[in-house]
Amino acid sequence: MNIALILERAAAAAPDRIGLVCQERSWRYGDLLDAARGAFELIQESEAEAVAILDDCSEASVFALFGAALAGVPYCPLDSTLADEVLGAELQRLAPAIVIGDEERATRIAGTQGHMIFSREDFSLKAQETVPDDNAREYDPGGGVAIEIFTRDTRDSPRAEIFRHSQLLDQLAKAASAPRSERSDVILLAVPPHNIVGILALLFAVQECRKAVLLPYIAAEAWFTLVESQRVSQALVVPALLACIVEDMEAGVGRDLTTLRAIACAGAEMPLEVMRRALELFPEADFTSAWGPEGVADTITVLAHERPQHALADVAAILGAQVPPARSIDF
């Protein structure tokens, strides 16, 4: 099996339902599947052995994720904050690849490595304009690599963490079995593309035919606007953004954020004091810190408003993963 199957199922079940929102544009599930198949055609024609993202989260990264899955090649989102020499070494490991995002930087640091380089806009446009040939599609059987994420290492050569299709689908199946609220969910993802928790959350949203809203950059004001305008129920943020949100809330930002019932932090350790202050500022939302040296399942701390069972269900919905026994702290 292949993670692209969940998008095909969502498109078959709800083709006209909005599945993705990014920078004031939206895509229905049927549109997302067409774009993924268009991305597949681009990957097939290029004969690339991987798809690399050197960019913020965007519709292009979503098209590429599912297009790479259909093509049976790894999806490899890179940490664009790293130095050029580090990214150059990582891209060398992936050559030949399709590289999507900062076209000028990718050309400068890896232009001689044999990659096909697209800007975010060009890749998105071509993926949506390309008419796929259904007969040419061949699915990875499920044991292949779906996602490859490079981790920081003191050694000279990059070290990659591998996520196979079968492993991801197993995680999603376990998360789907968790009890959940009957409310309709909209999830706001404000994490970089190389954050595996964000990828799992996106996959889970697609599996459940929910709306996923992307915030490509860290900006508290834009986050508030999206929560309010999209009626967001669950949000995934990086710790730096949560700290900015808390600061603005304490300064008296006046917004209607009553739809929020769960916020999760991922990507780095979040000080408990910041989460405690956030819990006080958002009296209707539960907070989760999902971080640890061994991955998302290593450290999960839930701060719940006297409803830990509902909080754990929301954690599963945000993280797109089975939730291990959690440490709950009630205030």
Secondary structure, DSSP 4 states (H G I P E B T S, - for coil): --THHHHHHHHHH-TTSEEEEETTEEEEHHHHHHHHHHHHHHHHHHT-S-EEEESSS-HHHHHHHHHHHHHT--EEE--TTS-HHHHHHHHHHH-S-EEEE-HHHHHHHHTTTT-EEEEHHHHHHHHHHPPP-GGG-----SSSEEEEEEE--SSSS-EEEEEEHHHHHHHHHHHHTS---SS--EEEEES-TT-HHHHHHHHHHHHTT-EEEE--S--HHHHHHHHHHHT-SEEEE-HHHHHHHHHHHHTT-----TT--EEEEESS---HHHHHHHHHH-TT-EEEEE--TT-TTT-EEEEESS-HHHHHHHHHHHHTSPPPP-EEEE-
